[in-house]
Amino acid sequence: MSVYTTKKGQQGDLVLHINGNQSICPYVQALPMQGQYGQIQIMRLPCTSSCPHVRLTDDNQWRITCSGDAIQLPIEEEVVEEPKSPLIVM
């Protein structure tokens, strides 16, 4: 059984995580980006709440309609990442 959680993304939207790993949207084409040392990297976009096919229901269900069928995933909890402490080492 998969565990579905959400984390706040960089734009303030919620990002779906499946078993602790960031989800990947199969309907958005991957973006080629230049990485370190001139390498080409492929960047995949996650399933986020900013997508028009996603809705978070009142009973904490992630509802997806991008495939034409409505799929509801039960969200266990929202994972909140705490900011890193600015430790200064002398």
C-alpha positions as CSV (number, residue, x, y, z in Angstrom):
1,M,0.0,0.0,0.0
2,S,1.4,3.4,-1.0
3,V,1.5,6.3,1.4
4,Y,0.6,9.7,-0.1
5,T,1.8,12.9,1.6
6,T,2.2,16.5,0.5
7,K,5.0,19.1,0.9
8,K,4.9,22.8,0.2
9,G,6.7,23.5,-3.1
10,Q,8.9,26.4,-4.2
11,Q,5.9,28.4,-5.6
12,G,3.8,27.8,-2.5
13,D,1.7,25.0,-4.0
14,L,1.5,21.5,-2.6
15,V,3.6,18.8,-4.2
16,L,2.4,15.1,-4.0
17,H,4.9,12.6,-2.6
18,I,4.4,8.9,-2.9
19,N,6.2,6.8,-0.3
20,G,8.4,9.7,0.5
21,N,9.5,10.3,-3.1
22,Q,8.3,13.3,-5.2
23,S,5.7,12.3,-7.8
24,I,6.2,12.8,-11.5
25,C,3.5,14.0,-13.9
26,P,3.3,11.7,-16.9
27,Y,1.4,14.2,-19.0
28,V,4.0,17.1,-18.9
29,Q,6.9,16.7,-21.2
30,A,10.4,16.6,-19.5
31,L,12.5,19.7,-19.8
32,P,16.2,19.4,-20.9
33,M,18.4,21.7,-18.8
34,Q,22.1,22.4,-18.7
35,G,23.7,21.0,-15.6
36,Q,27.2,21.3,-14.2
37,Y,30.1,21.1,-16.6
38,G,27.8,21.6,-19.6
39,Q,26.0,18.3,-19.2
40,I,22.4,18.0,-20.3
41,Q,20.0,17.0,-17.5
42,I,16.4,15.9,-17.9
43,M,14.0,17.6,-15.4
44,R,10.6,16.1,-14.7
45,L,7.8,18.1,-13.2
46,P,5.9,16.8,-10.2
47,C,2.1,16.5,-9.6
48,T,1.2,19.8,-7.8
49,S,-1.9,21.5,-6.6
50,S,-1.4,24.3,-9.2
51,C,-2.5,21.8,-11.9
52,P,-6.1,22.4,-13.1
53,H,-6.7,18.6,-12.9
54,V,-5.9,18.4,-9.2
55,R,-8.1,19.3,-6.3
56,L,-7.6,18.7,-2.6
57,T,-11.0,17.8,-1.1
58,D,-12.3,18.7,2.3
59,D,-11.9,15.2,3.6
60,N,-8.1,15.3,2.8
61,Q,-8.2,13.5,-0.5
62,W,-6.0,14.3,-3.5
63,R,-8.4,14.2,-6.5
64,I,-6.8,13.8,-9.9
65,T,-8.8,14.0,-13.2
66,C,-6.0,14.2,-15.8
67,S,-6.5,10.7,-17.2
68,G,-10.2,11.3,-17.8
69,D,-11.2,9.2,-14.7
70,A,-11.4,10.7,-11.3
71,I,-8.8,9.1,-9.0
72,Q,-8.8,10.0,-5.3
73,L,-5.7,9.4,-3.1
74,P,-5.9,9.6,0.7
75,I,-3.4,12.1,2.0
76,E,-1.8,10.8,5.2
77,E,-0.2,14.1,6.4
78,E,1.4,17.2,5.2
79,V,5.1,17.1,5.7
80,V,6.5,20.4,6.9
81,E,10.2,21.0,6.4
82,E,11.7,23.1,9.1
83,P,14.2,25.7,8.1
84,K,17.9,24.9,8.6
85,S,19.5,26.7,11.4
86,P,22.2,29.3,10.4
87,L,25.1,27.8,12.4
88,I,28.2,29.8,12.2
89,V,31.4,27.7,12.8
90,M,34.4,29.7,14.0
